[in-house]
Amino acid sequence: MNEMNLTKLKTKLHDSEQQYRSLFRYSTNAIFMLDRCGQFTEVNPAAIRLTGFSETELLSMEIFDILGEEQRSSIDLFMREAIKGEVASFQIELKNRQQDKIVASMTVMPHYADGRVEGVTGIVQDVTEHLQAKEKIRRMANEDGLTGLPNRRYVAEQLEQLILKEEKLTVMFIDLDRFKFVNDTLGHFFGDKALKELAVRLRDVLFPPNILARMGGDEFVVILPGQAEPDDIRQIAKQLLARIRQPLLINGYEFTLTGSIGISLFPEHGKNGEGLIKAADVAMFRAKTKSSDSYQFYESDMRYYFYERFYVENDLRRALDKGEFSLYFQPKFDVHTRTICGEEVLVRWQHPEEGFIPPEKFIAIAEETGLIVPIGKWILKEACHQKKSWIDRGYPPITMSVNLSLRQFLQKDIVETVEEVLAESKLPPHLLEIEVTESVTIDFERTLEVLRQLRTLGIKISLDDFGTGYSSLQYVAQMPIQELKIDQSFVRNLGKGKNSEAVIAMIINLAHFLKISVIAEGVESEEQLAYLREQGCDSVQGYLHSRPLSVEEYQSFLAGEKGSFS
């Protein structure tokens, strides 16, 4: 080789060395040079930044010094392969100077010198943030943003996997009763805080492998994998309902929610996840219609109920415009004189094809859909006009009671609506009594203001279904009410050893102490009447005296054509 060619070769080698040194020095990936025993022999600036150790410190250390114990056998194996001339890439955890864990992608390859393997070169890329971002995306796809619980997508995936294993499992569908009213009255901020608190409570009831997820809104799903005994399932449902029922205290507001739970089983009630959730959903609606704060297992006849409910809702939307509703009146009687002292307005639906549809089949649906607002306004308007016509014809000027549902009561213009109806019908306000349930105490300050405004109009206020809710007794003492109505469930259980006697006596004594009159509904026997009279109840209504009557029947009743009760 002549001198010129030798010079060119030396220049090429020098340039290659410079390029290698530049790549080594300025690479964004950490590069470690290791001898055959794993001792650092050379490190680049990126390696110093990654580990937090200085160059001097690293050159006095081995690769094993920045690894966890569980990582040592893996790196030892890959180094041996590299020394044999192999190249390997793998993921590993490193520790920096602060003992923080770093997830790294590492490639090891043989390092040659003078034609033999002197050691190993390791190229390391920090993928911690990348993996964290991937995990965040995965979590976001499967996690509810508000509560941190698994979401609908996660539920579908888990059910699919469990069903593929052909294991028995239980699905619970949980819906909060009247939750929409929390959002409507207190706002979404309170609603969101309530959901987060309830998510924590429900999660405390369940343990792995059981799954709690939020499906959206106020709906939750529980998955219980494996064979579970019916009694165990019932016990879990009761515990979940009890946790929901505990009073919530948010920003100084105390209120109580209840829940309804539907339960389905695999494989009995569905062959796939969607079918199981739908079955549990249907069972939940059945539980809700029976009573709030209850659970219900799916039964085969409920599928019909689901479709029936769908058609009822559709027909209900047209019933008001088609004039299918009519008013009924149930008279109230003085306990001591057994003479009529008032009446309650009720509504009935005469479907053109299905015939008479009882209130228990459509009132709850009207509440859920919001149709109760226009229906309720129609009832109030028609009743006031009818009452005024009777007064004009000389019928007894007794008080007429009209129920206001919680959703109606929450309307911002409810006081104006009542005032307009009274003005239009010209009915004297003292002849109108508005019945509300304990649920209106959900926003107590607003409730007090609305009730006071109604009282200012001259209207009487009655608290319906007293004793079945969770309102504090101090609320009752502060509310401007003139009457408490004892719920018929207590009357029905008189003499059956279910403490109804004690509850009724307590309600009557409390009301009279507050100078509030008491009426009992659902009175059907002389024995019930006798007990109520003995306890000092003021008035009653029920089939013992009269069933609900149509306008024509009640008019005849008032006129004495059907005789009077004596």
Secondary structure, DSSP 4 states (H G I P E B T S, - for coil): --HHHHHHHHHHHHHHHHHHHHHHHH-SSEEEEEETTSBEEEE-HHHHHHH---HHHHHTSBGGGGB-GGGHHHHHHHHHHHHTT--EEEEEEEE-TT--EEEEEEEEEEEEETTEEEEEEEEEEE-HHHHHHHHHHHHHHHB-TTT-SB-HHHHHHHHHHHHHTT--EEEEEEEEETHHHHHHHH-HHHHHHHHHHHHHHHHHH--TT-EEEEEETTEEEEEEES---HHHHHHHHHHHHHHHHSPEEETTEEE--EEEEEEEEETTT-SSHHHHHHHHHHHHHHHHHH-SSEEEE--TTHHHHHHHHHHHHHHHHHHTTTT-EEEEEEEEEETTT--EEEEEEEEEEEETTTEEE-HHHHHHHHHHHTTHHHHHHHHHHHHHHHHHHHHHTT----EEEEE--HHHHTSTTHHHHHHHHHHHHT--GGGEEEEEEGGGGGGHHHHHHHHHHHHHTT-EEEEEEETSS---HHHHHHS--SEEEE-HHHHHTTTTTSSHHHHHHHHHHHHHHTT-EEEE----SHHHHHHHHHHT--EE-STTT---EEHHHHHHHHHTTT----
